[in-house]
Amino acid sequence: MRLAWLWLAVIGSSAAEIPWEVTGDIFGVSDPTIIKAGDTYYIFSSGPGIPVRRSNDLRVWEGTAPVFTQLPAWAQAHVPAATAFWAPDISFRDGRYWLYYSVSTLGSRCSAIGLATNATLEPTDPAFNWEDRGLVWSTQETDDYNAIDPNAVEGPSGTRFLAFGSFWTGLKIVELDPRTGKPPAGAALTPIASRPGVGAIEGACIARRGEFYYLFCSHDFTGRGLESTYKVVVGRSRCVTGPFVDRDGCGLLAGGGTRVIANSAAWRGPGHNALLQDGGLTWIVYHALHPTRRPALTLRIDRVVWTEDGWPEVPQPPPPVTGYWEHRVAARPARLLRLLPDGSIDVAGEGATWRLVDSTLELHWSSAATSGPASVDRCTVSADRRTYAGRDAAGRAVQGRRSVLGWWEHRVADGPATMLRLLPNGTINDAQGGATWVVTGDVLEMRWPNTAAPGGSWIDRVQVLSDRGTYAGQNQLGIQLSGWQVASE
């Protein structure tokens, strides 16, 4: 199941890091589910054969052999067009690992949920063998719900349930026979969440904490690149079958849900989550897209904290201060500084370093020609990390604002967004090549070479806000343009 209640040793003092950085084989991961077996963490995800990744520290991940080499014959017969497995769910009970999975095609309700079990997750163990146990539940196009995205959960007194569903009339839950892991004959479905009039809901994940069962699920749309709107919401109930309500008292069956993770500048379309409880810490595992990195869904792991009144929250770090800044001392002309991740400042002719203490940015200036103490600028950085202001060692006013250098999300009228990268050499990292930019005051001009354009280039002119966070204007055809800076470099 998507929640692994494993009361084991705390990962270590670094466990509270925000954000929790993951590396290794983390690209192309969608709909992850997680469990810990011994000292090893395992993630299963959607894809051919059900891809498997493992880690010893929850940070560095490596791929291993998938669960299956091909779709089971019964699944292929039910969904002939299917080519891969979707949204697996892993849990451990009664000495075995129980892996639920789904098989379907995009936009279809001709779907099926299957089950495989194994005595161990260690491939070198002689007992390692995935045994497919066949069909658990299925739907046809005539049904008003969809049999995908399974999630096994333990109810009171050892009872077992399976939550599942995607779009249409939403999420359902059904009791399971604990011996077989399948619903008994005549088992009835109970609705637990839906979005009337919208439909965009899936990825059930039910976790118990204290007196409540928490239903996490994903709203809106994934797989749309920069236009992805996927997000994780939550509601809770004292009963495993609901009714679930959000923090404002709105029922999840009525479309409610308290937001847990949503779009940010750094990550788009975060969702389809799993939970891991490990050593008293709660972790949320999900997929998301980074707009400036590889265009693939990426594994994400974040720390979950619980409020005093028992609601889960995922702390998000403030934007980094690294990147390019326009730095001004008193009335002098601004100069360009680049704060590097290693704590140094890339600025011509000077050895300099920086550090951030809470919201105070210290810029330490030194020179190879002098042996005296470094001169220090102390500035307060705005909460959005777009400006700073303070004094230098001589008491002169110091101001800084973000440079336009970096990644911008650019939109023409109401069309889809694209990513533009304004590079220090005045070029734009555009697929067509040859594009250039120049900024004069707060006016940014972008030129796009095109033989069909007057003068050989299409020209965009936009007004940039003083903090360099957004711009708006028109191209030479009078079409509205807008943009916001995703990352400074």
C-alpha positions, 0 to 999 in steps of 0.5 A: 500500500502507499503507506508503509507503517514501519517504525524503524530507526530514524534516517539520521539528523539530515532527515529534516532537510528541506528540500530532501534532494534525490539523485540517481535513477529518478527520471521517468518515474510516475505514480510511485509507491514506496516501502522499506524492507530491512535496510533498503527502500523500494519504489515501484512505479508505472511503466513496462513490467512495473519498474523497480528502484532501490535505495539505502538512504532514501536519497540515491536511487538505482534501477533494478529488474522490473517485476514482469517481463510482459503483461499477464495473459488475463490482463492482455485479454481484458485490455488488448491495447494495453502495453504497460502497467499503471500505478502499482501499490506495495504493502507487507502483511502475513509474511508476504509483499502484496503488489496491486497494479492496474492495466488500462489505456488513456481515457478508457474505463476498460480497465483491470486491477491485478495482484502479485505477491512475493516472499522477499524484495531482494532479488538475490534471495532464493525465495524471490519470485513474483507470483501473479494472482490474477484479477482483483477488480475490473470495469468496462466502458459501460461503468461510471467509474474506473478500476485503476490506481489501487491502494490497499489499507488496513482497517480496524481489527485487521480488516483489509480494504482496497481503494481505487478509481480515476475520474468519472464518479471518482474514488471507491473502496471495497473490503477484501478477503484477507486470505486472498487479497481480493473482494469476496463475492458480492462485495459492494463499493463505497464512494469515498471522493469525487469531483462533481462536474469536474471529474479530475480526481485519482490516485487514492492513498489512505493512511491511518494516524491516531484516531483518523484515516487520511485520504490523499488524492490527486486533483486536476491534470498531469502529463501536460508539461508546463500546463500540468495542474496536478496537485495533492489534496487530503481529507480525513475520517474516523472510519476507513470508508469515510465520510472524508472531510477537508480542513474546512469541513467540506466533504471529499465526495463534494469535491473538497480537499485541503491542498498538500502539494501544488505547482511551484516555480521549481516543480509542475504537476506534483501528484499521485503520491505515496506515504512512508512512515519511518522512524517517527518521520512521515515522507511523501513520495510523488512525481513532478516535472521540473520546467528547466530540467529534463522533460520527464516526470521525476521522483520527488520525496518531501518531509511531511509535518503534522499540525497540532490539530492533526493535519499534514503539511509539506513545508516548502523552502523559500526560493534560493538566493543563488543566481544573478543579481543587479547590485547597486551601492548608493548612487553608483551604477549597478553591476552584475553579481552571481551568487554561486551555490558554493558560497562564492560570488562570481564577479570580475576582479574580486575574491568574494563570498556570501552567506545567508543567515535567516533573511540576512544576506552577507556579502564579504568582499576581499582583495588579493592586494590587501591583507586587511579584514573583508568588507561586509555588506549586510542586507535583508532579503525579501521573502520572495528572494527577488530583492535585498536592501541594507548597508555596506561597511561604510554605511552606504545604502546597498540594494539588489534585485534579480537580473533578467538572466535565467529561465522564463515561462513565456506565453503568447496570448492564451496559448501554451507556455514555453520556456525561454532562457536568457543567457549572459551573452545576449542570446536566447536558448530557443529551439530555432536558434539565433534569437537575441535579447537586450534590456534597457531599463525595464524594457526587454526586447527579444528578437526572433530571426525569421526571413518572413518578418519585417527586417528579418526578425520578429520583435517582442517588447515587454515591460519588466517589473522592478523586481524582475519577476514578471513581464508583459507587453506585445509582439510587433503584431500587437499580440499580448505577451506575458512571462514570469521568471522561473529560475535565475542562474 
